[in-house]
């Protein structure tokens, strides 16, 4: 089957949103609510193993703040996460987080080649909209045929539900697509849906295991900034462009 579509994770894949976006937003939300909670970067490395902001808060309470009690914990956690999302959007509107190396270039090349684009993430739709609009422009939201985001599927990553949802919406076979992820949970999710994955690691995921990845890179590369190949077949490519993607797809899919 020919390569028809590219499906992208968001946090850590399109941009390094975790440290300068989500982590900062969580701590600002805690402060605004008068909570004496503070997530260090070290703690956040661990918390990122839990997918979904509300589940992440509950994990933190269970492990690091077990004496905290609330009569309506689920509602309280949901309200914290809602404030955190508003704070994150404000940070994005201030231009807090740029796209990672090569992301904008690849989007433009894929569109020129008439490949279909989609997003598969468990972050909220508001977070996706804020990142895309403030890095590429609001009109870029229309570049993506499907934006699978938030709790629209029963199980979050590492379950494959979000990718299966996107494939169904696009009426595509997994063999017609390539996915882009940054984490162990992400590649498990994509693999469960039958998809082949390109990994670009970041500071939170550079020690993760990526069994089954087509390639593992430090970033997608640009003309003046070649990628470093961490795992995968040797290549003469210096950036992930359409020629390299078609080569990977033809060889492995």
Order of alpha helices (4+ residues) and beta strands (2+ residues): beta-alpha-alpha-alpha-alpha-alpha-beta-alpha-beta-alpha-beta-alpha-beta-beta-beta-alpha
